[in-house]
Amino acid sequence: MSELEIVRPVPVDEAAAWVAALATTLLGDPHHVEFPRRVERWRKNWCAERTWGVRDGDRWVATLATQPRTVTVPGPGGTTRDVEADALTGVTVAATHRRRGLLTRMITESLQAAKDRGDPFSVLIAAEWPIYGRYGYGAATFSSTYTYWPRRRNAGLVSAPSGAVRQIEPAQLGTYADGIFDASRRQRPGQVDRRGPWWAQRLGIDGSEPSAAHWFVHESASGPDGLLAWKVTRDFELDGRMGAIEVHEFATASEQAYRNLWAYLSGIDVIEEVLLRDRPVDEPVRWLLADGRSLQQTHTGDYLWLRLLDVPAALAARTYAVPGRLVLDVHDNDLGGYGAGRFLLEADAGGATCTSTSLSADVRVSQRTLASVYLGGAPLRLLKLAGGVDELTPGAIDRADTMFASALAAWNATGF
């Protein structure tokens, strides 16, 4: 059996065959009528130097690509800051070529390329939990699925003011959507930006089908500041059985827009059930409802995973909930070992610094654990149960958890 070689760069002329391999492994259909549009979307953002693959004869059998993205991290006073990051995507190995080290070899090269570019961390969305831990990634944000029954126990909200919410054609939203979402994503750490043709695809402006059937915009005195999209999942019947919808997009730049769009959802005629996927684990609307039990959290799972490549740069890029000083002894036995070292973190109201040090450590922590803590997505006290944390100075874990906490749960609404 011949040695399989990693190919990089992958020229754009190979996009169709490369994307076909990707689609096949992820249970897609490269013969579907929409497949050429999928290829074209990849072509528009193709960067040969950030695309890897493996060929066996005339067929691609493994794929991997990275993208430049910004991720929100905690900022001062409950705000966020943008940090440029490496986003890993399109990762597949055909079932015919598993256990040959192809994924390890591609990720080894991609992480080193990100490190050489100066990216402080890399992010991905994991198809399966066990795969990426061995490459140093840790689950950093979590998302929840909710079912809302607006007709139970008078669980609706006061109707939105007349004219505040109006239906709009998807293509018309192209003027507002990016600005609304960008303002919305800055409210929480963990949010990935939607650059390039993202909204053109979502709204069908690029010729594909919009992601939902019904689109709405919220307008306040300062202009459009909220958007909502949904599809019918069950029709209503004349025998009294009510219908159901699924929300596909919900982004608000103000508290007023958030309240009014939820009020609109609670007042839609002939439906009794609203499904919302990929929402924050601390969805605020529960506290607006007369009966919070009419909103049921049916699933919570990991979403954005993170791998620290430059610990000092990453820790200095965010701010902290309270001033503090910590010496972190970071061990990194995963691929590349990029996070290993001892670092002094000093934070105050103006920001933070993080430098290498020989001082005695307060906490010994694995890079993977620190990656899960970085956005405020999980406390060290909880992760200590898994063995990735040792407290060397009494009280240091509580001090770290207070510093790393975020006002709202870390959450990402955007796939890539």
N, C-alpha and C positions, 0 to 999 in steps of 0.2 A: 504494500500500500504506500503510495507516494506521500511525501510530506506536503501538507496543505499550507499555503503561504497567506499571510495577512496582506491585503491590498489596501494601500493608502498612498496617495489620494485616489478616490473613486471618481472618474470623470463623469460629467453630467450626461454624456451620451449613454451611460449605463443605467440611468435613473429608472427606466421602465422595468428592466430585468431585476434591478436591486429592490425596488419597491414591491415587485411581484413576490420575491422571496420573503420579504418582510410580511406581506399580507398573508401569504400561505401559512407561515408558521404561527401567526396570530389569528388563525381561523377566518381570515378574509377570503374574498373571491377575486382573483386577478382577472377573471373573465366577466365580471359584473359590468353593467353598462356605465356605472359611475367610476370605474377604476381609472380611465384616462384622466378624469378630473383630479383624482387623488394623486396621480403621477405629476400632473401639472402643478399642483400645490407644492409638492416636494421640489420640483424644478425651480420654482420662483425663489426659493430660499436655499438652493443647493450651494454648499461650500465644500468643494472637493477635498480641501485640506482637513476638514472636520468630519469626513465620512470614511468609514472603514468597511471592509467586507472580506469574505473568504470565498474563493471560487474552487469548484471541483469540476475540472473540465470546462464545459461551457455554461455551467449553472452556478449562481450565487447560492451558497449554503449557510452563510452567516452575515449579519448586518449589524452596524452600530454607527450612530451619528451623534454629534454634539451641536448645541446651539448656544449663542450668547443670549442670556436672559438677565433681567434684573429681578431681585427678590427683596421684598420689604423685610426689614429687621426692626426691632424695637428702637424708637427714637425718644426724644425728650417729651415729657408731659403727655404721655399716652399717644404720641404721634409715631410715625415710622420713618425710616430712611431707606433709600434704594441702594442695593449693593449689586454690582455686576457679578454674575456667577456662570459657571459652566453647567449646562443642562444636558444630561445624557438621555438619549431617546432612540427609538428605532432599533432596540437591541433584540436580536433573535439568533438562534442557532437551530438549524433544521434537525428534526428528530433523527434523521439518518446519519447525523454527524455529531451527536452528543458525546460527552466524556472524552474529548480529544484535546481539551484545554483551549479551545478556540475563543470562548468568552473571556477567559482569564487573559489571554494574549492581547485581545482587542482592548479590554478595559485597562490593562497595564499601560498600553500606549496612549490611550485617551486621557487617563489621569495624569500621566507625565506631561502631555501636551498642555493640559489645563494648568498644571503647576508652573510650567515654563512661561505661560502667558501671564502669570501673576494672579490667576483667579483665586480668591481666598477660600472658596468651597465649591463643591460640585453637588448638583441636585438631580433627582430622578423620581419617577413614579413607578413603583415596583409592581410587576404583574403578580408576583408571589413573595410572601414574606421571607422565606429562608434564603433566597438567592443572593442578595446583595450585602448581607452582613459580613460575609467573608472578604468583601472588597472594601470594608470600612464604613459603609453607609449605615446610618441609624434613622429610624422613623422619627420625623421632626414635626409633622402636623397631622392632625386627625380630622376626619369629616364624619358627619352623621346623616342618616336618612330619617325623615319625619313623615308621619301621616297626621293630617289635621282634619278634624270633623267639625266644620263650622256650625252644624245644626244641632249638635249635642249640648244640652244644658245651657242654651242661650250663649253659645261660645263665640258668636260673631263679635266684631268690633263696631264701633260707631262709624257710620258710613263716611267715606272720604268726601271732602267738600266738592261740590259740583264743579266740574271742569278741571280739577286737579289731576285726574287720571283720564287719559284718552287713548283710544286704540289708534294704531299707526301701522302703515305698511312697513315691512322689514327694511326695504331699501331706503325709506325715508329716515330710518334711525341711523344710517351711516354717518350723518352729520353730528349726531350727539353721542352715540354709543361709546366711543373710545374715551371721551372726556368724562362721561358718567362713571364708567367702570374704573378709570384711572383714579378718580377721586374716591371711589368706594374701596378699592383695594388698599389704599393708603391708611385705612382705619385699623388694619390688623397686620401683624407680622406673618410672614410665610407666603404672601401673595406674589405670584409670578405674573410678569407683565404679558400683555397680548399684542405683541408687535407685528409689523408686516401685514400680511393679508388675512390675519385671524378673523377680524370682524367681517371682511368681505365674504369669507366662507360661511361664517355663522349666519349672516343675514341673507345669503343667496345672491349677493351683488356680483360674485364671480361666475354666476350661471348655474351653480348647484342649488339644491333645494335648501331653503331656510331650515334651521334646526327645530323650529316650532311653528305651529299654525297661526297662533294669535299673539301679537306683540302690542305692548302698551308702554306709554311713557308718562312719567309724573313730572308736572311742571309747578314750580313755586314762583315767588315773585322775582327771583334771580335767574329763572330759566329752567330748562330740563335738568332734573337731578335724580331721576330714578327710571329704571326700565324693568320690564317684566315680560316673560313669554311663557306660554303654556300650550299643551295639546290635550285633546280629549282622549281618555283611556277607556271610558265606559259611558255609553249613552244612557239617557234616562228613558223610562218606560211610562206609558199612560196608566199602568196599574199601580203607580205610586213609587216604584223603585227609582232612585235618584242616580244621577251620573257621577263620574269621577274625572279628574284632570291630573296631569303631571306638570309641574313647573320645570321649565328648562333653563330659565335665566331669571335671576333676581339680583339686581345691583342698585344700591342707593347711596347717594352722596350726602344725605342729610337725615336726621331723625324724623323730620316731617314726612319725607318721601317714604321712609321705611314704614311708619305707622299707616300712612294713607294707602300704600300698595297692599299691606296686609288687610286693611279694612275693605279694600276692593275685593280681594280674594275671598274674604269671609261672606261677601254679599252676592256672589255670582248665583244666579237662579239655577235651579234644577240640578245642582250638584250637592253631594253630601261628603265627599272625600277629596282631599288635596294631597298629592304625594310630592315631596321635595327631597331630592338627593343632593349629596355633596354640599351640605350646609355646615356652619360652625357647630361645634359640640355644645356651645353655650348660646344657642339661638335666643335672642332677647325677647321675641314676641310672646313667649310663655308668660311673661310678667305683665303683658297688656291684656291678657284674656281673663274674662270673668271666671272661667274654669280652665286652669292650666293643664288639666288632664285631657282636654280635647286635642292637645298636641302631644302625640306619642313618638318618642325617639325609638325607632325600630331597629336601627343598626348604627354602630360606630366602628370605623376602621381607619387604618393608617392611610396616608395619601402621599405627602411630599417627604422624600428621604434626603438626607444631607450627609456629606462627607467633607470634613475639614481638611484643607490642603495647606493653609497657612494660618496657624492658630493665632499668632499675635495680630495679624491683619484682620482676621474675622472678629476677634473679641474687641478690638479697638473700633471696629466699624459701627457697632451698636452702642446704645446707651443702656443704663441700668436703673432699676426702679428706686434704688437707694444708693447713696455713696458707700463705698466699701473698698477693702483691699484684700486680695486673695493671692496665695501662691499655689498654683496648680501644677502638679507633677503628672504630665500626660503621657501615658504609654500607648503605643500604636503598633500592634503586632499584625495588623492587616496589610493588605497589598500596598506596597510603597512606603509604609511607615511614615507618611508625611507629617503627622501631627505630633510626633514624639518630641518631648522636651520639658523643661521646667520654666514656667512663665509667671511673672508678676503682673497681675491685673489690678489697676487702680482706677476707680471710677468716682466721679463727682458730678455735680449738676451740669457742668459744661461738657462732659463727654468722658472718654476713657482712654487709657494707654495700656499697652500690653507688651512686655519686653522679656527676653530671656533673662534668667537669673540663676544664681547658685544658692539663694536663700532656702531655708528649710521649708518644706511644703506644708500647706494646710490640708490639702486634699489630694489624694492620688486617684486619678480617674482615667478610664480608657477613652481614647479619641471617639470611639463609637458612641459611648455614653454622653460625652460632652456635645457631640453633634445633635443628639436628641434633646439636650437641654438648651442648646444655643438660642433657639427662637422663643423659648419659654413654653415649649410644647409638653415638657414633662419635668417634674422636680427630681433633683438628685436623691432626696430621701426615698422616693419610690423606687428609683432605679438601683439603689443600693442593694435591694433584695436580689437583684440578678448578679451581684458580685462585681460590678464594674466600678465601684466607688469604695475608697477607704478614707475614713476621717482621721487625720493625723493631728489636728488641733481641735480640742473640744469646742463644739459650737460652730465649726467651720461649715458644715453641710447646711445648717439652718441659715447661716449668713449668705452662703452661695445661692440658696433657693430664693431668699428675699431679694437678692440683687438681680438674678436672672428672670424673675417673674415678669410677665406681661399683663397689662390691664385687661385685655381681652384674649381669649384663646387663640393661639396661632392657627391659621387656616389658609388653605389654598383653594381657589375656585377654578383654576385653569389647568387643563391638561396640556401636554406637549410631547 
